[in-house]
Amino acid sequence: MSKKPIEKEEDIVVAAASMKAIAHPLRLKILCVLSAGALSVQDIVEQVGTTQSNISQHLAILREKGILTANKDANHVYYRIGDSRILKLVGLMREVFCSI
């Protein structure tokens, strides 16, 4: 049973740009920790294990590409995966690459 191929050029462009944006080990790790739900920048730093500056740079890239959304609450900024297709892709990636 085959699925319908991507026909619209704009869909291909969006898919390629999204995959390019997430094709970095640290950004993939960020997406994996965010797949469980929204987290503050500090929570992401603690779970991913690098500097806040480094995390902020990668969050900016993911946000710029429309993959993440951010909400400010008092002194904290919370990030979440804003594109359900990316959430599905991260889940599939975990299933394929992280299962024993």
PDB file as gemmi writes it, atoms N, CA and C in Angstrom:
CRYST1    1.000    1.000    1.000  90.00  90.00  90.00 P 1                      
ATOM      1  N   MET A   1       0.849  -1.160   0.000  1.00  0.00           N  
ATOM      2  CA  MET A   1       0.000   0.000   0.000  1.00  0.00           C  
ATOM      3  C   MET A   1       0.901   1.231   0.000  1.00  0.00           C  
ATOM      4  N   SER A   2       0.854   2.032  -1.052  1.00  0.00           N  
ATOM      5  CA  SER A   2       1.704   3.214  -1.141  1.00  0.00           C  
ATOM      6  C   SER A   2       0.921   4.457  -0.757  1.00  0.00           C  
ATOM      7  N   LYS A   3       1.663   5.406  -0.210  1.00  0.00           N  
ATOM      8  CA  LYS A   3       1.059   6.684   0.160  1.00  0.00           C  
ATOM      9  C   LYS A   3       1.236   7.669  -0.983  1.00  0.00           C  
ATOM     10  N   LYS A   4       0.420   8.692  -0.970  1.00  0.00           N  
ATOM     11  CA  LYS A   4       0.472   9.733  -1.992  1.00  0.00           C  
ATOM     12  C   LYS A   4       1.793  10.498  -1.880  1.00  0.00           C  
ATOM     13  N   PRO A   5       2.506  10.683  -2.985  1.00  0.00           N  
ATOM     14  CA  PRO A   5       3.764  11.436  -2.938  1.00  0.00           C  
ATOM     15  C   PRO A   5       3.509  12.933  -2.701  1.00  0.00           C  
ATOM     16  N   ILE A   6       4.548  13.611  -2.239  1.00  0.00           N  
ATOM     17  CA  ILE A   6       4.457  15.062  -2.085  1.00  0.00           C  
ATOM     18  C   ILE A   6       4.413  15.667  -3.482  1.00  0.00           C  
ATOM     19  N   GLU A   7       3.372  16.407  -3.759  1.00  0.00           N  
ATOM     20  CA  GLU A   7       3.202  16.953  -5.103  1.00  0.00           C  
ATOM     21  C   GLU A   7       3.485  18.442  -5.187  1.00  0.00           C  
ATOM     22  N   LYS A   8       3.170  19.166  -4.158  1.00  0.00           N  
ATOM     23  CA  LYS A   8       3.338  20.614  -4.202  1.00  0.00           C  
ATOM     24  C   LYS A   8       4.789  20.987  -3.921  1.00  0.00           C  
ATOM     25  N   GLU A   9       5.318  21.843  -4.768  1.00  0.00           N  
ATOM     26  CA  GLU A   9       6.698  22.301  -4.601  1.00  0.00           C  
ATOM     27  C   GLU A   9       6.894  22.965  -3.240  1.00  0.00           C  
ATOM     28  N   GLU A  10       5.903  23.738  -2.785  1.00  0.00           N  
ATOM     29  CA  GLU A  10       6.027  24.432  -1.499  1.00  0.00           C  
ATOM     30  C   GLU A  10       6.139  23.443  -0.344  1.00  0.00           C  
ATOM     31  N   ASP A  11       5.445  22.293  -0.435  1.00  0.00           N  
ATOM     32  CA  ASP A  11       5.544  21.273   0.611  1.00  0.00           C  
ATOM     33  C   ASP A  11       6.946  20.676   0.654  1.00  0.00           C  
ATOM     34  N   ILE A  12       7.532  20.477  -0.503  1.00  0.00           N  
ATOM     35  CA  ILE A  12       8.886  19.935  -0.578  1.00  0.00           C  
ATOM     36  C   ILE A  12       9.885  20.930   0.013  1.00  0.00           C  
ATOM     37  N   VAL A  13       9.709  22.207  -0.307  1.00  0.00           N  
ATOM     38  CA  VAL A  13      10.599  23.252   0.211  1.00  0.00           C  
ATOM     39  C   VAL A  13      10.495  23.333   1.733  1.00  0.00           C  
ATOM     40  N   VAL A  14       9.270  23.289   2.256  1.00  0.00           N  
ATOM     41  CA  VAL A  14       9.062  23.342   3.709  1.00  0.00           C  
ATOM     42  C   VAL A  14       9.679  22.110   4.371  1.00  0.00           C  
ATOM     43  N   ALA A  15       9.462  20.937   3.809  1.00  0.00           N  
ATOM     44  CA  ALA A  15      10.021  19.704   4.368  1.00  0.00           C  
ATOM     45  C   ALA A  15      11.547  19.760   4.389  1.00  0.00           C  
ATOM     46  N   ALA A  16      12.149  20.206   3.295  1.00  0.00           N  
ATOM     47  CA  ALA A  16      13.610  20.285   3.219  1.00  0.00           C  
ATOM     48  C   ALA A  16      14.163  21.286   4.228  1.00  0.00           C  
ATOM     49  N   ALA A  17      13.522  22.440   4.358  1.00  0.00           N  
ATOM     50  CA  ALA A  17      13.990  23.459   5.304  1.00  0.00           C  
ATOM     51  C   ALA A  17      13.867  22.964   6.742  1.00  0.00           C  
ATOM     52  N   SER A  18      12.779  22.278   7.052  1.00  0.00           N  
ATOM     53  CA  SER A  18      12.586  21.742   8.400  1.00  0.00           C  
ATOM     54  C   SER A  18      13.634  20.684   8.726  1.00  0.00           C  
ATOM     55  N   MET A  19      13.873  19.790   7.780  1.00  0.00           N  
ATOM     56  CA  MET A  19      14.849  18.730   8.019  1.00  0.00           C  
ATOM     57  C   MET A  19      16.259  19.297   8.140  1.00  0.00           C  
ATOM     58  N   LYS A  20      16.552  20.317   7.363  1.00  0.00           N  
ATOM     59  CA  LYS A  20      17.868  20.959   7.466  1.00  0.00           C  
ATOM     60  C   LYS A  20      18.037  21.604   8.837  1.00  0.00           C  
ATOM     61  N   ALA A  21      16.976  22.244   9.339  1.00  0.00           N  
ATOM     62  CA  ALA A  21      17.043  22.912  10.640  1.00  0.00           C  
ATOM     63  C   ALA A  21      17.222  21.927  11.786  1.00  0.00           C  
ATOM     64  N   ILE A  22      16.625  20.761  11.683  1.00  0.00           N  
ATOM     65  CA  ILE A  22      16.742  19.807  12.798  1.00  0.00           C  
ATOM     66  C   ILE A  22      17.935  18.865  12.651  1.00  0.00           C  
ATOM     67  N   ALA A  23      18.626  18.919  11.520  1.00  0.00           N  
ATOM     68  CA  ALA A  23      19.735  18.004  11.246  1.00  0.00           C  
ATOM     69  C   ALA A  23      21.022  18.436  11.949  1.00  0.00           C  
ATOM     70  N   HIS A  24      20.952  18.581  13.232  1.00  0.00           N  
ATOM     71  CA  HIS A  24      22.115  18.908  14.062  1.00  0.00           C  
ATOM     72  C   HIS A  24      21.929  18.135  15.370  1.00  0.00           C  
ATOM     73  N   PRO A  25      22.956  17.454  15.843  1.00  0.00           N  
ATOM     74  CA  PRO A  25      22.784  16.630  17.047  1.00  0.00           C  
ATOM     75  C   PRO A  25      22.183  17.370  18.245  1.00  0.00           C  
ATOM     76  N   LEU A  26      22.617  18.585  18.492  1.00  0.00           N  
ATOM     77  CA  LEU A  26      22.100  19.320  19.650  1.00  0.00           C  
ATOM     78  C   LEU A  26      20.643  19.723  19.443  1.00  0.00           C  
ATOM     79  N   ARG A  27      20.297  20.125  18.234  1.00  0.00           N  
ATOM     80  CA  ARG A  27      18.905  20.499  17.961  1.00  0.00           C  
ATOM     81  C   ARG A  27      17.992  19.277  18.035  1.00  0.00           C  
ATOM     82  N   LEU A  28      18.476  18.131  17.584  1.00  0.00           N  
ATOM     83  CA  LEU A  28      17.696  16.901  17.728  1.00  0.00           C  
ATOM     84  C   LEU A  28      17.480  16.559  19.198  1.00  0.00           C  
ATOM     85  N   LYS A  29      18.514  16.745  19.986  1.00  0.00           N  
ATOM     86  CA  LYS A  29      18.399  16.471  21.430  1.00  0.00           C  
ATOM     87  C   LYS A  29      17.389  17.419  22.071  1.00  0.00           C  
ATOM     88  N   ILE A  30      17.423  18.683  21.681  1.00  0.00           N  
ATOM     89  CA  ILE A  30      16.454  19.665  22.187  1.00  0.00           C  
ATOM     90  C   ILE A  30      15.040  19.222  21.819  1.00  0.00           C  
ATOM     91  N   LEU A  31      14.835  18.818  20.584  1.00  0.00           N  
ATOM     92  CA  LEU A  31      13.514  18.375  20.154  1.00  0.00           C  
ATOM     93  C   LEU A  31      13.062  17.133  20.907  1.00  0.00           C  
ATOM     94  N   CYS A  32      13.996  16.238  21.190  1.00  0.00           N  
ATOM     95  CA  CYS A  32      13.641  15.037  21.960  1.00  0.00           C  
ATOM     96  C   CYS A  32      13.157  15.406  23.363  1.00  0.00           C  
ATOM     97  N   VAL A  33      13.840  16.337  24.032  1.00  0.00           N  
ATOM     98  CA  VAL A  33      13.395  16.702  25.385  1.00  0.00           C  
ATOM     99  C   VAL A  33      12.097  17.496  25.340  1.00  0.00           C  
ATOM    100  N   LEU A  34      11.877  18.253  24.262  1.00  0.00           N  
ATOM    101  CA  LEU A  34      10.638  19.019  24.138  1.00  0.00           C  
ATOM    102  C   LEU A  34       9.459  18.182  23.656  1.00  0.00           C  
ATOM    103  N   SER A  35       9.716  16.969  23.214  1.00  0.00           N  
ATOM    104  CA  SER A  35       8.617  16.129  22.735  1.00  0.00           C  
ATOM    105  C   SER A  35       7.660  15.749  23.861  1.00  0.00           C  
ATOM    106  N   ALA A  36       8.126  15.857  25.106  1.00  0.00           N  
ATOM    107  CA  ALA A  36       7.265  15.564  26.257  1.00  0.00           C  
ATOM    108  C   ALA A  36       6.419  16.769  26.652  1.00  0.00           C  
ATOM    109  N   GLY A  37       6.744  17.955  26.140  1.00  0.00           N  
ATOM    110  CA  GLY A  37       5.976  19.155  26.462  1.00  0.00           C  
ATOM    111  C   GLY A  37       6.873  20.360  26.623  1.00  0.00           C  
ATOM    112  N   ALA A  38       6.254  21.490  26.923  1.00  0.00           N  
ATOM    113  CA  ALA A  38       6.977  22.760  27.038  1.00  0.00           C  
ATOM    114  C   ALA A  38       7.949  22.748  28.210  1.00  0.00           C  
ATOM    115  N   LEU A  39       9.096  23.398  27.995  1.00  0.00           N  
ATOM    116  CA  LEU A  39      10.117  23.529  29.039  1.00  0.00           C  
ATOM    117  C   LEU A  39      10.703  24.931  28.990  1.00  0.00           C  
ATOM    118  N   SER A  40      11.188  25.379  30.134  1.00  0.00           N  
ATOM    119  CA  SER A  40      11.890  26.655  30.189  1.00  0.00           C  
ATOM    120  C   SER A  40      13.289  26.460  29.612  1.00  0.00           C  
ATOM    121  N   VAL A  41      13.916  27.569  29.273  1.00  0.00           N  
ATOM    122  CA  VAL A  41      15.274  27.505  28.736  1.00  0.00           C  
ATOM    123  C   VAL A  41      16.192  26.815  29.741  1.00  0.00           C  
ATOM    124  N   GLN A  42      16.062  27.158  31.016  1.00  0.00           N  
ATOM    125  CA  GLN A  42      16.912  26.548  32.045  1.00  0.00           C  
ATOM    126  C   GLN A  42      16.686  25.039  32.138  1.00  0.00           C  
ATOM    127  N   ASP A  43      15.445  24.590  32.028  1.00  0.00           N  
ATOM    128  CA  ASP A  43      15.153  23.155  32.044  1.00  0.00           C  
ATOM    129  C   ASP A  43      15.803  22.462  30.852  1.00  0.00           C  
ATOM    130  N   ILE A  44      15.753  23.115  29.699  1.00  0.00           N  
ATOM    131  CA  ILE A  44      16.375  22.548  28.498  1.00  0.00           C  
ATOM    132  C   ILE A  44      17.882  22.453  28.698  1.00  0.00           C  
ATOM    133  N   VAL A  45      18.486  23.509  29.241  1.00  0.00           N  
ATOM    134  CA  VAL A  45      19.930  23.518  29.506  1.00  0.00           C  
ATOM    135  C   VAL A  45      20.297  22.340  30.406  1.00  0.00           C  
ATOM    136  N   GLU A  46      19.534  22.145  31.469  1.00  0.00           N  
ATOM    137  CA  GLU A  46      19.828  21.059  32.418  1.00  0.00           C  
ATOM    138  C   GLU A  46      19.682  19.683  31.769  1.00  0.00           C  
ATOM    139  N   GLN A  47      18.662  19.506  30.948  1.00  0.00           N  
ATOM    140  CA  GLN A  47      18.432  18.194  30.344  1.00  0.00           C  
ATOM    141  C   GLN A  47      19.363  17.892  29.176  1.00  0.00           C  
ATOM    142  N   VAL A  48      19.740  18.931  28.436  1.00  0.00           N  
ATOM    143  CA  VAL A  48      20.598  18.728  27.265  1.00  0.00           C  
ATOM    144  C   VAL A  48      22.071  18.712  27.659  1.00  0.00           C  
ATOM    145  N   GLY A  49      22.430  19.533  28.660  1.00  0.00           N  
ATOM    146  CA  GLY A  49      23.789  19.488  29.175  1.00  0.00           C  
ATOM    147  C   GLY A  49      24.805  20.335  28.438  1.00  0.00           C  
ATOM    148  N   THR A  50      24.458  21.561  28.127  1.00  0.00           N  
ATOM    149  CA  THR A  50      25.418  22.497  27.550  1.00  0.00           C  
ATOM    150  C   THR A  50      25.106  23.886  28.106  1.00  0.00           C  
ATOM    151  N   THR A  51      25.766  24.899  27.596  1.00  0.00           N  
ATOM    152  CA  THR A  51      25.583  26.245  28.141  1.00  0.00           C  
ATOM    153  C   THR A  51      24.266  26.877  27.686  1.00  0.00           C  
ATOM    154  N   GLN A  52      23.805  27.840  28.450  1.00  0.00           N  
ATOM    155  CA  GLN A  52      22.584  28.545  28.094  1.00  0.00           C  
ATOM    156  C   GLN A  52      22.769  29.303  26.779  1.00  0.00           C  
ATOM    157  N   SER A  53      23.938  29.867  26.581  1.00  0.00           N  
ATOM    158  CA  SER A  53      24.227  30.597  25.344  1.00  0.00           C  
ATOM    159  C   SER A  53      24.101  29.686  24.129  1.00  0.00           C  
ATOM    160  N   ASN A  54      24.671  28.497  24.235  1.00  0.00           N  
ATOM    161  CA  ASN A  54      24.620  27.528  23.140  1.00  0.00           C  
ATOM    162  C   ASN A  54      23.175  27.094  22.872  1.00  0.00           C  
ATOM    163  N   ILE A  55      22.448  26.788  23.926  1.00  0.00           N  
ATOM    164  CA  ILE A  55      21.044  26.386  23.781  1.00  0.00           C  
ATOM    165  C   ILE A  55      20.243  27.512  23.138  1.00  0.00           C  
ATOM    166  N   SER A  56      20.445  28.735  23.592  1.00  0.00           N  
ATOM    167  CA  SER A  56      19.696  29.876  23.063  1.00  0.00           C  
ATOM    168  C   SER A  56      19.916  30.058  21.565  1.00  0.00           C  
ATOM    169  N   GLN A  57      21.142  29.845  21.107  1.00  0.00           N  
ATOM    170  CA  GLN A  57      21.434  29.957  19.677  1.00  0.00           C  
ATOM    171  C   GLN A  57      20.646  28.928  18.877  1.00  0.00           C  
ATOM    172  N   HIS A  58      20.612  27.695  19.375  1.00  0.00           N  
ATOM    173  CA  HIS A  58      19.907  26.633  18.668  1.00  0.00           C  
ATOM    174  C   HIS A  58      18.390  26.809  18.768  1.00  0.00           C  
ATOM    175  N   LEU A  59      17.906  27.281  19.901  1.00  0.00           N  
ATOM    176  CA  LEU A  59      16.479  27.560  20.033  1.00  0.00           C  
ATOM    177  C   LEU A  59      16.047  28.636  19.038  1.00  0.00           C  
ATOM    178  N   ALA A  60      16.893  29.641  18.858  1.00  0.00           N  
ATOM    179  CA  ALA A  60      16.586  30.722  17.915  1.00  0.00           C  
ATOM    180  C   ALA A  60      16.453  30.185  16.489  1.00  0.00           C  
ATOM    181  N   ILE A  61      17.325  29.280  16.108  1.00  0.00           N  
ATOM    182  CA  ILE A  61      17.263  28.680  14.772  1.00  0.00           C  
ATOM    183  C   ILE A  61      15.960  27.901  14.604  1.00  0.00           C  
ATOM    184  N   LEU A  62      15.624  27.089  15.596  1.00  0.00           N  
ATOM    185  CA  LEU A  62      14.405  26.284  15.516  1.00  0.00           C  
ATOM    186  C   LEU A  62      13.150  27.159  15.532  1.00  0.00           C  
ATOM    187  N   ARG A  63      13.211  28.227  16.274  1.00  0.00           N  
ATOM    188  CA  ARG A  63      12.064  29.143  16.333  1.00  0.00           C  
ATOM    189  C   ARG A  63      11.919  29.897  15.001  1.00  0.00           C  
ATOM    190  N   GLU A  64      13.039  30.347  14.455  1.00  0.00           N  
ATOM    191  CA  GLU A  64      13.040  31.075  13.179  1.00  0.00           C  
ATOM    192  C   GLU A  64      12.456  30.230  12.053  1.00  0.00           C  
ATOM    193  N   LYS A  65      12.666  28.925  12.103  1.00  0.00           N  
ATOM    194  CA  LYS A  65      12.161  28.024  11.061  1.00  0.00           C  
ATOM    195  C   LYS A  65      10.731  27.567  11.337  1.00  0.00           C  
ATOM    196  N   GLY A  66      10.124  28.072  12.413  1.00  0.00           N  
ATOM    197  CA  GLY A  66       8.737  27.741  12.711  1.00  0.00           C  
ATOM    198  C   GLY A  66       8.536  26.395  13.369  1.00  0.00           C  
ATOM    199  N   ILE A  67       9.623  25.801  13.850  1.00  0.00           N  
ATOM    200  CA  ILE A  67       9.547  24.487  14.474  1.00  0.00           C  
ATOM    201  C   ILE A  67       9.136  24.607  15.934  1.00  0.00           C  
ATOM    202  N   LEU A  68       9.630  25.649  16.592  1.00  0.00           N  
ATOM    203  CA  LEU A  68       9.303  25.884  18.001  1.00  0.00           C  
ATOM    204  C   LEU A  68       8.495  27.157  18.155  1.00  0.00           C  
ATOM    205  N   THR A  69       7.727  27.194  19.227  1.00  0.00           N  
ATOM    206  CA  THR A  69       7.064  28.423  19.646  1.00  0.00           C  
ATOM    207  C   THR A  69       7.522  28.724  21.061  1.00  0.00           C  
ATOM    208  N   ALA A  70       7.433  29.989  21.439  1.00  0.00           N  
ATOM    209  CA  ALA A  70       7.881  30.394  22.775  1.00  0.00           C  
ATOM    210  C   ALA A  70       6.794  31.231  23.439  1.00  0.00           C  
ATOM    211  N   ASN A  71       6.655  31.038  24.729  1.00  0.00           N  
ATOM    212  CA  ASN A  71       5.729  31.827  25.543  1.00  0.00           C  
ATOM    213  C   ASN A  71       6.487  32.334  26.754  1.00  0.00           C  
ATOM    214  N   LYS A  72       6.337  33.614  27.038  1.00  0.00           N  
ATOM    215  CA  LYS A  72       7.012  34.203  28.191  1.00  0.00           C  
ATOM    216  C   LYS A  72       6.050  34.224  29.369  1.00  0.00           C  
ATOM    217  N   ASP A  73       6.554  33.798  30.523  1.00  0.00           N  
ATOM    218  CA  ASP A  73       5.790  33.803  31.764  1.00  0.00           C  
ATOM    219  C   ASP A  73       6.696  34.379  32.844  1.00  0.00           C  
ATOM    220  N   ALA A  74       6.419  35.613  33.225  1.00  0.00           N  
ATOM    221  CA  ALA A  74       7.260  36.336  34.193  1.00  0.00           C  
ATOM    222  C   ALA A  74       8.687  36.403  33.647  1.00  0.00           C  
ATOM    223  N   ASN A  75       9.640  35.806  34.359  1.00  0.00           N  
ATOM    224  CA  ASN A  75      11.046  35.868  33.942  1.00  0.00           C  
ATOM    225  C   ASN A  75      11.494  34.647  33.149  1.00  0.00           C  
ATOM    226  N   HIS A  76      10.568  33.776  32.815  1.00  0.00           N  
ATOM    227  CA  HIS A  76      10.937  32.543  32.110  1.00  0.00           C  
ATOM    228  C   HIS A  76      10.311  32.508  30.720  1.00  0.00           C  
ATOM    229  N   VAL A  77      11.061  31.944  29.781  1.00  0.00           N  
ATOM    230  CA  VAL A  77      10.550  31.705  28.440  1.00  0.00           C  
ATOM    231  C   VAL A  77      10.413  30.192  28.291  1.00  0.00           C  
ATOM    232  N   TYR A  78       9.223  29.763  27.899  1.00  0.00           N  
ATOM    233  CA  TYR A  78       8.952  28.341  27.716  1.00  0.00           C  
ATOM    234  C   TYR A  78       8.843  28.029  26.229  1.00  0.00           C  
ATOM    235  N   TYR A  79       9.549  26.992  25.818  1.00  0.00           N  
ATOM    236  CA  TYR A  79       9.539  26.569  24.428  1.00  0.00           C  
ATOM    237  C   TYR A  79       8.788  25.254  24.298  1.00  0.00           C  
ATOM    238  N   ARG A  80       8.129  25.108  23.154  1.00  0.00           N  
ATOM    239  CA  ARG A  80       7.472  23.842  22.827  1.00  0.00           C  
ATOM    240  C   ARG A  80       7.535  23.654  21.322  1.00  0.00           C  
ATOM    241  N   ILE A  81       7.362  22.411  20.902  1.00  0.00           N  
ATOM    242  CA  ILE A  81       7.312  22.119  19.474  1.00  0.00           C  
ATOM    243  C   ILE A  81       5.972  22.629  18.973  1.00  0.00           C  
ATOM    244  N   GLY A  82       6.012  23.566  18.048  1.00  0.00           N  
ATOM    245  CA  GLY A  82       4.804  24.212  17.576  1.00  0.00           C  
ATOM    246  C   GLY A  82       4.232  23.619  16.307  1.00  0.00           C  
ATOM    247  N   ASP A  83       4.940  22.692  15.711  1.00  0.00           N  
ATOM    248  CA  ASP A  83       4.501  22.076  14.461  1.00  0.00           C  
ATOM    249  C   ASP A  83       4.245  20.595  14.737  1.00  0.00           C  
ATOM    250  N   SER A  84       2.996  20.186  14.643  1.00  0.00           N  
ATOM    251  CA  SER A  84       2.634  18.797  14.962  1.00  0.00           C  
ATOM    252  C   SER A  84       3.345  17.792  14.056  1.00  0.00           C  
ATOM    253  N   ARG A  85       3.698  18.219  12.847  1.00  0.00           N  
ATOM    254  CA  ARG A  85       4.424  17.318  11.936  1.00  0.00           C  
ATOM    255  C   ARG A  85       5.811  17.015  12.482  1.00  0.00           C  
ATOM    256  N   ILE A  86       6.449  18.009  13.087  1.00  0.00           N  
ATOM    257  CA  ILE A  86       7.777  17.797  13.675  1.00  0.00           C  
ATOM    258  C   ILE A  86       7.668  16.887  14.892  1.00  0.00           C  
ATOM    259  N   LEU A  87       6.621  17.082  15.686  1.00  0.00           N  
ATOM    260  CA  LEU A  87       6.393  16.222  16.849  1.00  0.00           C  
ATOM    261  C   LEU A  87       6.250  14.767  16.399  1.00  0.00           C  
ATOM    262  N   LYS A  88       5.516  14.559  15.323  1.00  0.00           N  
ATOM    263  CA  LYS A  88       5.338  13.218  14.768  1.00  0.00           C  
ATOM    264  C   LYS A  88       6.675  12.667  14.259  1.00  0.00           C  
ATOM    265  N   LEU A  89       7.448  13.527  13.602  1.00  0.00           N  
ATOM    266  CA  LEU A  89       8.750  13.126  13.069  1.00  0.00           C  
ATOM    267  C   LEU A  89       9.715  12.746  14.194  1.00  0.00           C  
ATOM    268  N   VAL A  90       9.728  13.514  15.271  1.00  0.00           N  
ATOM    269  CA  VAL A  90      10.599  13.206  16.414  1.00  0.00           C  
ATOM    270  C   VAL A  90      10.180  11.872  17.033  1.00  0.00           C  
ATOM    271  N   GLY A  91       8.876  11.648  17.155  1.00  0.00           N  
ATOM    272  CA  GLY A  91       8.391  10.371  17.687  1.00  0.00           C  
ATOM    273  C   GLY A  91       8.819   9.200  16.817  1.00  0.00           C  
ATOM    274  N   LEU A  92       8.711   9.367  15.518  1.00  0.00           N  
ATOM    275  CA  LEU A  92       9.133   8.321  14.587  1.00  0.00           C  
ATOM    276  C   LEU A  92      10.636   8.098  14.659  1.00  0.00           C  
ATOM    277  N   MET A  93      11.395   9.180  14.763  1.00  0.00           N  
ATOM    278  CA  MET A  93      12.849   9.075  14.871  1.00  0.00           C  
ATOM    279  C   MET A  93      13.234   8.276  16.117  1.00  0.00           C  
ATOM    280  N   ARG A  94      12.568   8.577  17.236  1.00  0.00           N  
ATOM    281  CA  ARG A  94      12.858   7.847  18.485  1.00  0.00           C  
ATOM    282  C   ARG A  94      12.522   6.370  18.317  1.00  0.00           C  
ATOM    283  N   GLU A  95      11.395   6.082  17.672  1.00  0.00           N  
ATOM    284  CA  GLU A  95      10.971   4.702  17.461  1.00  0.00           C  
ATOM    285  C   GLU A  95      11.983   3.938  16.602  1.00  0.00           C  
ATOM    286  N   VAL A  96      12.454   4.572  15.553  1.00  0.00           N  
ATOM    287  CA  VAL A  96      13.377   3.913  14.618  1.00  0.00           C  
ATOM    288  C   VAL A  96      14.779   3.805  15.182  1.00  0.00           C  
ATOM    289  N   PHE A  97      15.298   4.886  15.778  1.00  0.00           N  
ATOM    290  CA  PHE A  97      16.694   4.908  16.178  1.00  0.00           C  
ATOM    291  C   PHE A  97      16.947   4.596  17.641  1.00  0.00           C  
ATOM    292  N   CYS A  98      15.948   4.685  18.487  1.00  0.00           N  
ATOM    293  CA  CYS A  98      16.169   4.518  19.928  1.00  0.00           C  
ATOM    294  C   CYS A  98      15.613   3.215  20.481  1.00  0.00           C  
ATOM    295  N   SER A  99      14.966   2.421  19.649  1.00  0.00           N  
ATOM    296  CA  SER A  99      14.424   1.166  20.160  1.00  0.00           C  
ATOM    297  C   SER A  99      15.506   0.085  20.131  1.00  0.00           C  
ATOM    298  N   ILE A 100      15.342  -0.862  21.015  1.00  0.00           N  
ATOM    299  CA  ILE A 100      16.347  -1.953  21.124  1.00  0.00           C  
ATOM    300  C   ILE A 100      15.928  -3.104  20.255  1.00  0.00           C  
TER     301      ILE A 100                                                      
END                                                                             
